[in-house]
Amino acid sequence: MELGRIAVGPFACGAVLNHWIVGRSFGLAALGLPLPIPVGMPVLLLVLGAVLLFAMWLQAWRRNHQHLDQRQVLQFELLARTEELKREQADLAVAREALRQHAIRDELTGLPNRTSILEVLDREMSRAVRDKSTLSVVLADVDYLKKINETHGEPAGDEVLKEVGRRLEHAIRSYDAAGRYHGGEFLLVLPSFEADTGVERLRKIHDAICGKPMVFHSFSLSVTCSFGVSILFPNHFYSAEELLERAAQAMSTAKQDGRNRIGFFARTEG
């Protein structure tokens, strides 16, 4: 109830009602007129009025709190759904990254696969031509891999390839690249190949692979590799296929010369 600008609660309303009734009754009695309501009745009316107003106030209070509870439930459901969507988005991002890695990585060794390493080669060749710098391409083939598979089984051969890949990753520089090219062959792309340091770099990579026996759970193997190296010099604009063919020829020569060595094929003429 509101009187003027003053907000009045249910009990105050009852008091006002009682005051009005009592004043009216005593005024009529003073004039000698019959009282329309017994003087004892204001108390009862006060109680009834207070109860009625309290009931109305309680109903409004419950209605407001019911709406508040509903809003709280909706807010909680919204927050829960938001968190669920965040988890779904995170799971989707993980799945997309897994698919991307599957598309560019060799499943056995974890190195870039053939398609991916060839893309690196194309990119580095373009950079070398633009910067007029040298670029070396290396085909590294595991010697006697077929014999290892026949003697120890293909799972042993797979372990050898995984270990070769691991050793390659640790041996090359951060801006070099190594990937599985085909079967037991790995392709290395080495930018900025300088004559005074490049050969020594290749020897270190070769020694990192072949310098120590590979120890597995039930056996150990001394594994060797043959390297075939082709070098792209500045101002020579031949294709990646030609560069790879020269590396393959150099690797074949290394195998014919006894394996476990580095063979070079370099084109210097114009």
N, C-alpha and C positions, 0 to 999 in steps of 0.2 A: 504494500500500500504506500502511496506517496501523497503527502499533504504539502501543497505548495512545492517547494524545492527540497523538503526534508524527507529522506527515505525512512520509512517506519517498518519495523519487523512485525511478525505476527503477534507477539505478546504486547508490544506497544500499541498496536491497533486495537487489541482488546481493551486496553486501559483507556484509550480515547473514547471507545464506544461506551464503556461503563460511565465515564465522566459525563458524556452527553446525556445518557439516560437518567443518571442520578440528578443532574442539574435540572433536567426537564421535569422530573417527577416532583422535586421539591418546589419548583416554581409554580406548578399547578396547585400544589397543596396550599401554598401561601395565599393564592387567590380564592381558595375555598372551592375549587373545582375538583371533580372526581379524577382520581389518578387512573390513566389508561393502563398503567402497568404497576403492579405492586412494587413497593420499594425493595423487597427482597429479591425480585427478579433480576436486577442488574448483575448480581454475582453469577447467576446461571447463564445469563446472556454473555457475560465476560468469558466464562469458560467455553461456551459453545462457539463464540466468535474466535477465541484464541485457537480452539481445536480446529475450526474450519480453516482459518488462515494458515495455521501450522501445516495442515494437511496439503493445502495448496502450495505452500512454500516447499514442503518436502517432495511433492510431485515434480515441481520445477527443478529442484536440486538433483533429483534422481535422473530426470531427463537430460539435464546438462552433463552430468557425470557419465551417463550412458553414451552420449555423443563423444565425450572425451575418451572413454575406453575404446570406442570404435576407431577413433583417430589413432590412438596408440597402437591398436592391433594392425591397422593399415600401414602405419609407419614401420612397425616391426617387420611385416611381410615385405614391404618395399626394400628395407635394408637387407633382409635375407636374400631376396631375389637379386639385388645388386651384387652381393658377395658371390652368389652362385654364378652370375654372368661373368664376374671377374675370373673365377676359377675356370669356367668354360673357355674364356678367351685365352687364359694362360695355357690350358691343355691344348688348345688349337694351335697356339704359337709353337709349343713343343713339338706337336705332330708335324707342323709345316717345316720346322727346322730339321726334324728327322728325315722327312722326305727329301729336303734339299741336300742333306748330307748323303743320303742314299744315292742321289742322282749324280753327285760329283766325287764320291769316295769309293775306292775299291773295297769290297766287302771283306776280303781276307786280310789285307795288310793295313787298311785304314788310310792309305795314301790316296792322293788324287787318282782317279781312274784315267783311262786312256783319253776319253773325250776332254776331261778337265785339264790334263797336263798338256794336251795339244793346244788348247785355248791359251794356256800360259805361254807356250812357245810362240804362238802368233803374236801375242801382245808384246813379248820381250823382243822379238825380231823387229817389230815396228818401232819400239823404243830405241833399239841399237842403231837402226838406220837413221832415225831422226837425230840422235845424239852423236852419230858417227863414232860409236864405241864397238868393242868386240863382244861377241857372244859365243859361248861354247855349248855344244849339245853333246851329251854323252849317253850312249846306250850301254847299259851294264847288264850282262847276262850271267846268271848263276851257272857255273861249270858243272857238268855231269848231273843236272837235276833229274833227268830221266833215270839215271842209275840209282840215285838216292830213292826215288819213288819205288823202283823195282826191288831194291834191297831192304829198305826199311818201311815201305808202304807210303801211300799218298798222304796220310795224315802227317807223317814225318816231313815229307816234302813241303806241306803247307806250313809247318812250323818253321822250316828253314826260310821260306819266303817272308813270313811275318817278322822273323828276326832280322833278315836283310833290310826290310823296310824300316824297322825300328832303328837300326844302326845308321841307315842313310839319313833319317830325320835328325839324328843327333850330330851327324858329321857335316852337314851343309850349313851355310850361313842363313840368316833370317830372310834375306832377299833372294836366295836360290830357291829352286823348286825341284822336287822329285816326285815321280808318280809311277804307278805300275803300268807298263806299256803293253806287254803281251806275254802270257805264260810266265817264264822265269826272267823276262826282260824288264828292266826299269829304265825310265827316261829321266835324265837330269838336265835341267836348264840353268846354266850358270852365267849370269850377266857379268860384264866388265872383266872379261878374261884377259889378263895382262901376261905378256910373255915371260916376264921375270918371276911372277908369283903363281901363274895359272897352273903350270905343270906340278909344282909342289902341292898346290891345293888338291889336284887330282890324285896325287899319291897318298895324301892324307885320307881322302875319302875311300880310296881303294883299301888302304891298310885298316881303316875303321871297320870295313866289312870282313876282310879276310885275315886280319892280323891275329885274331884269337879264335880258338875253337868255339863252336856253338854248343852250349850245354843244355840238354833237355832233361826231362824227368828220368828216363831210362837209358839214355845214350848221349853221346857227344859226337860232334862231327867237325872236321876241319873243312870248311867250305871256301872255295875260291870263286872269283869272278873275272870275266874278261870285259874290258872297257873298250868301246870304240868312240873316238872323239872327232867331231867335226866342228870347225871354227868359222864363224861368220865375221869377216873382217869389214872395216868401214869401206863405204863406197862400192860394195858388192851386193847387188839386188837380186839374189836368187831366192827360190821359194823354200818353204818349210819342208816340202816333200824332198827337194834336192838335198837339203841339209841333213835330213834323216837318212836318206839313201847313202850319203857319204859316211855317216856315223855307223850304219850297218856294215858297210864295206870294211871300215876300219876295225870293227869288232870281229868280223869274220877273219880278217888277217891276224888279229891277236890270237884267235883260237887255233888257227893253222900254225902259228909260231910256238904253240905249246900251252896256251891258256894261261890264266892267272897273270895277266899283264895288261898294259894300256897301249892301245894302238891309235894312231893319229891319221886323220885325213884333213889336210888344210889346203884350201884354194887361195893362192896368193896372186896369181896372174890376173891381168885385167880382162 
